[in-house]
Amino acid sequence: MPFPVPFLPMVLIAAFAGGISMWVINSFSSAKIRETQTHFAIRQITEQLDQIDDTDFPRTATDMIDRLRSLNEAKELSHLLARVGSHLLQSATFVRDHDSTENFEAYRTVIGKLMGDLYLDAMAPLYNRLPELLPDYLDGPYQSPDSTYLPKFYGSETGGGTNEDKTNQSEDPEQGVG
């Protein structure tokens, strides 16, 4: 027995309305889903960290610095922290070169906070304890070897982000990275 004629338009309307409603639900819930996935990942990492026997694990950067056994270990830590800062700066340069000004400014704010925390919570305690390791870029006596900042993931050695390619960006403090 064939379907009554009014049935077909009702099915099309229902399918269209269902599709629109699913699109609306997906559009507004995708951010919530991403947020939930992020919270789930953070919870998993936290649970894994809670399972570690942390009786000898330093609680702060200062605790870690106090446990350094030699000047060479302190230099290695200083080089690692400088490399992390360099990579953060390179990431901001990458975003500046490949994304909108609005996204770059938001990203630069996040990177600035990370670099500030890196300096205040890890580098400053190290350099307060061992001022002879304060790098020259912070007006200190220590000249870091060029290898400290390698490998670069973005910059002149990788073919992107050279200062020559950008006109007037380093002269304008509002456009600069950092």
RAMOKA-V187491 format. One record per residue. N is the residue number from 1. OMEGA is omega as a letter, one per 40 degrees, with the letter a starting at -180 (999 if undefined). Layout:
# RAMOKA-V187491
n: (N,N)
omega: (OMEGA,OMEGA)
This chain:
# RAMOKA-V187491
n: (1,2,3,4,5,6,7,8,9,10,11,12,13,14,15,16,17,18,19,20,21,22,23,24,25,26,27,28,29,30,31,32,33,34,35,36,37,38,39,40,41,42,43,44,45,46,47,48,49,50,51,52,53,54,55,56,57,58,59,60,61,62,63,64,65,66,67,68,69,70,71,72,73,74,75,76,77,78,79,80,81,82,83,84,85,86,87,88,89,90,91,92,93,94,95,96,97,98,99,100,101,102,103,104,105,106,107,108,109,110,111,112,113,114,115,116,117,118,119,120,121,122,123,124,125,126,127,128,129,130,131,132,133,134,135,136,137,138,139,140,141,142,143,144,145,146,147,148,149,150,151,152,153,154,155,156,157,158,159,160,161,162,163,164,165,166,167,168,169,170,171,172,173,174,175,176,177,178)
omega: (a,i,i,a,a,a,a,i,i,i,i,i,a,i,i,i,i,i,i,a,i,i,i,i,a,a,a,a,a,i,i,i,i,i,i,i,i,i,i,i,i,i,i,i,i,i,i,i,i,a,a,i,a,a,i,a,a,a,a,i,i,i,i,a,i,a,i,a,a,i,i,i,i,i,i,i,i,i,i,i,i,i,i,i,i,i,i,i,i,i,i,i,i,i,i,a,a,a,a,i,i,i,i,a,i,a,i,i,i,a,i,i,i,a,i,i,i,a,a,a,a,a,a,i,i,a,i,i,a,a,i,i,i,a,a,i,i,i,i,a,a,i,i,i,a,a,i,a,a,e,i,i,i,i,a,i,a,i,a,i,i,a,i,a,a,a,i,a,a,i,a,a,i,a,a,i,i,999)
